[in-house]
Amino acid sequence: MTSAVQTHPQDHPQPAEIVLNVNNIEVVYDHVILVLKGVSLNVPKGGIVAVLGANGAGKTTTLKAISNLLRAERGEVTKGTIEFKGERVDRLSPNELVRRGCIQVLEGRHCFGHLTIEENLLTGAFTRRDGNAAIRRDLEAIYDYFPRLKQRRTSMAGYTSGGEQQMCAIGRAMMSNPSMILLDEPSMGLAPQIVEEIFEIVHKLNDTQGVSFLLAEQNTNMALKYATYGYILETGRVVMDGPAQMLRENEDVKEFYLGVSEGDRKSFRAVKSYKRRKRWLA
C-alpha cells in the first residue's frame, strides 16, 4: 500500500492579491482625441510596478485615469473598468479615492512654495480622522525616512532643491496613510545621485510599510532596478509586459529603452528602420 504524499501550504504558493486592476481602458480627451487604447495592468499588494515608455506614450494619462484627475483636463475613461481593492473606482472623485488609500504624486514635484516643508507634509493628512497624536507620530516617521526634510522642516518649500521638493511630495502623500501610491516621473530633472536616493526611499517604504507603488518613468534602467514587474507603453497601448528581470534581458528593450546594443552601432536611419520592425509590433 502506497502512503499518501503530504503537502504543505508552501508547496502551492497562492497568487498575490491584486490591489489595483485596470481592465482594457480607453481614454478620450475633448470627446475626440483617443489617447489610451485598451490599456490593462495589475498591481499586486505590496508590489512595485513600472509603467515605461517614451515621452507621450501615455504613462501620465494612465496614472491620471486611475486617480480620477482626467476630468480637470477635459479627459474621461470611455471604456473599461478600474478596480481598487476589488471595488470599481473610476467614477469616484480624487478625494474619495485618497480616503480609500490610493493617492498620486504628480509629475513636476508639486509643492506649495509659500508653505514650509512641514506645513506641506501636514497638508497630506487633511483626509485623516484619527487625531493629532497619530498625525504627529507619522510626521516623525516621515522625517526618519527623509532626514533631509527634517533638516529643512522650517524652510519655504519653494526655496528648497528639486530633490528635496520631490521628497516632500512623496512624504506628503505618505501622510495620507495610503496603501498605494501612483508616482509620476520621480526622476525627472534630478541628478543621478538624487534619483538613486529617492528610489531607495521608495523601496524602503515598500519593504517596511507595505505600500504598493505604480510608477510611471522614462528612466527605464532605474525603474527596472527597483520594480518587480513592468509594462511598456507606446502610443497609448501596452506593447510588452513581464517581470522586471525578463524586460531587462529582452534585446529590444535593451536597445531601445536601456541604450544597450550588441554588435556594430547602427546609423540613425538603420535604427529608425529597425524600430518599425520591433518584434512586439510585428
N, C-alpha and C positions, 0 to 999 in steps of 0.2 A: 504494500500500500504506500503510495507516494504521499508525502506530507505537503500540506498547503504552504505556499510561499508567503511569508509575512511581508506586508508592505508598510511603509511609513509615510506620513504626510509629505516629508521632504523628497520622497521618490517621485512624486507627481506635483511639482510646483504649480500653484494656482496662478492664472494670468493676473497681471497687475490691474488694479482697479482704475478705470478711466475716469478722470475728474473733468476733462473737457472733451466734448465730441462735436467737431464741426463736420457737418454732413452735406456735401455737394452744394455749397452755397454759390449763388451768383450775386454780384453787387453792381448796381447801376447808379451812375451819377447823372443828375439833371434829366432823369427819365429816359435818356437816350444813350449814354456812354457806358458800355459794358466793360467793367474793369476786372472783375473776378469771374472765372468761367468754370464752375463745377469744382471748387476747392473743397477737399476733405482732409481732415487731420485729427489726430487724437493726442492727448497729453495724459500720461498715466499719473496717478497720485504719487507725489514726491519726485517726479521726473524733471529733467531739463531738456526741452525740445527746442530745436532751432528751425526757424524759417529763413531760408537762404535765397540769395539771388541778387542780381544787379539792381542798380537804381531804376525804379519804375516797373519792377517785376510784379508788384502787388503786395509786398510784405506789410507795409504800414496799413494799407487798406484792410488786409486780413485781420490785423490786430484791432483796428477801429471797428470792424464789423462785430467782433466778439465783445468789445467793451461798449458797444452801442453809442459810439461817438460819430457815426456817419451822418446822422440827421443834421448836425450842425454844419456839415459841408454839402448839403443837398444830395446826399447819397443814401441808399437803402438796400437792404438784403431782399431781393425779389424772389429768390428760390432757395430751397434747402432749409436746414434747421441748425441751431446751435444749442447744445445742452451743456449745462454746468452742474456737476454733482447729480446727474440724472434728471434734471428739470430743464425744460426749454426756457431760454432766457433772451432770445433775440427780439423780444417785444418789451423788455424791461427798460427802465431808464438807467443811465450810468450810475446814479446814486443808489438805486435798488440793487444793482449788481455788486457794487462795493460792499453794501451791507451783507451780501451773501458770501463775500470773501474773495472776490476777484477784482483786481484793480490794475490799471495800466499806467506805466511810466512812459510819458510821451517822448518822442524824439525831440532833441534840442535842449535837454536839461532845463525844463521849465521850472523856475523858482520864482517866488515873489521877491523881486530885487530889493524892495524897500523894507522888507522884514529881515530880522536876524535869522541865522541858521536855526536856532532853537525855535523861534516863532514859526518858521516854515515847517519844521518837524511836527510841531503841535497841531498845525492845521490838518495833518493827516489823520488825526484822531477825531475829526468832527462827527463821524457817524457812530462813534462808540458810546455805549451807555453803561460802562462798567466802573465808572467812578474815577476821580482824580488820582487816587493812590495807584491804581493799576496802570494808568497812563504814564505817571511819573516813573514807575518801575520799568515800563517798556522803553521810555525815553533813555534811561540809563543803559538799558540793554543795547539800544541803537548806538550809543556812544562807545560801548565795548566793541561793537563790530566796526565802527568807523571812528577810530581815535582822533583822526584829523578833524572831524566835525566837532568833537568835544573841545579841541583847542580853539576852534573858530566859532563857538556857540553864540557869542555876542556880536559877531561881525555881520554887517549887512550882506545878504546873500549875493546881491548884485556886484559886490566888490571882491568876491572870492574867485578862485580859479575855476576853469572848466571842469576839472576833475572833482573838485570839492562840490560844485553845483550838481554834478551827476550823482555823487554820493548822497547829497542832500535829497535829491529827487527819489532815489531808491529808499533812503531812510524814511522819508515822509510816507511813501507807500507802505512800508513795513509798520508804521504807526497805526494803520487802519486794521492791524491784526489779520492780514489776509491769509488764505490758504493757497492762493495762486496770484502771481504777478505776470503781467504782459509787459515785456521790456523791449522797447523800440530803439534800435541802433545805439546801444550803450557806448560803443567805441567811437562814435562819430566825432571828429575834430580833436581827439585826445592823443597825447603822446603814448607810444607803445608801453612804456613802463606803467603809466596810469591805467591804461586799458587792462593790463595784466592784473593790477591790483584790484580793479573793480570786478573782474571776472572771478578772482579768488574769493572776494567777499560774497558774490552771488553763489559760488559753490559752497561756501561755509554756511550761508543762510539756508540753502537747500539741504545740506547734510545735517545741521544741528536743529533747525526749526521745522524741517519737513515741508517747506514752501515749494510748491511746483512753479516752474518757470516756462513760459513760452517766449522766446526771444527772437526778434527779427534783426538780422545782422548781415551787413555786407562783408565783414571781416570773417570769411568762411573758415580760415585756418584757426582763428581764435575760438570761434563758435563750436567747431567740431572737436576742439580740445576739451571742452567742458560739457558739451551736450551728450546725451546718451542716444538721441535719435534726431534725424534731420529731414526736412522737406525742402526741395529745391523748386522755386517758382520761376517761371519765365512767361512773360506776357499774360499774367493772370491765371496761369494753370500750374498745377503740380506736375512737373515732368519727371521727377525722381524722388524717391524717399527710401529710407532704410536706416539701420543702426549707424551711429557716427563712424565707427571703425570701418564699416563697409564703404561709406561715402569717401572717407579719407583715402582708401585704397583704389577707388574707381579711377580709371585712366582719364575719362572725360572730365570728371570733377577736378582731378589734379591739374589738368592742363588749363581748363577754362575758369576755375574758381580758386585754385591754390597757387597758380603760377608755376607749376612744375611740369616740365615737358621732357619726354625721353627722346633721344636721338637728336638730329640736327634741328636747329631753330628754324621755324617756318617763317616765310615772309608774311607781311600783313595780308597780302592778297590770298596766299595759301591758307592762312588761318581763317579768314572770312569764308573761304570755300569750304573748309573743313567744318566750320561751325554749322553750316547748313546741312551737314551730313552727320551731325551728332547722333549717336546710336539711339538715344532715348526719343528722338524726334523722327526716327525712320519709320 
